[in-house]
Amino acid sequence: MENLIEELTAKNKEYIHSVTKQLILVGKSDEEVKEILNDILPQIIEGQKSGIIARKLLGAPTEFVAQYQPKVADRPVSEKNENPVLMWLDSSLLFLGFISLLNGVTALITS
């Protein structure tokens, strides 16, 4: 891997450095980072021979690393409570709180 990095141009070395930092931020271990870099370095070197930089070949470092990010499981949507008694209770308590607040403000103003 060290030999492959030596063959890179300055821009491509900078790209590999950015990708490595992003992979570490995502939580990848050193072995996983080395494995990913071993996969992409030959592609970058081949593209480099044709004059294509790594950013054009693989995309921006953050976009490239996004495919290696662990997927966040969708949280299950909590069931809505459609019990009429609880809906009535909720509305009544909200209305009672509003009336109490209005009554308190009126009492402050008039005294």
Steps between C-alpha positions, in 0.01 A plus 500: 500500500787738583642447150166582343468823697845607381378477139218750560506863396476772765126553438429129525707471820294783644181317396618177671584699812150654503333162443704346781397777741135463400511122544645540849227753585238250385646248745696263278795315656853519360463160334175601334657825376798312357269252331294778340813683388643179353181471295504854362873571455536289183196677351647839582838409350334374181297821475809705572673347196213633288515842667186447711532613862353298786231758576356460149535125512347435843323824588557731795651334810180544702290350219740209463505428874119517520478155343705356787299670772298265718134516413282651768205275560174677450327543829158342506226758496321501830137414476263790527253484779155541353306412812215757514505521881870592507456747215215666691708507821795657316282770344326572830828538690638730231186714512503504883868608497424781256207623711717486817776699329250757378347523848845551657596776256166672559549481877847660470370783285197585716671499839 
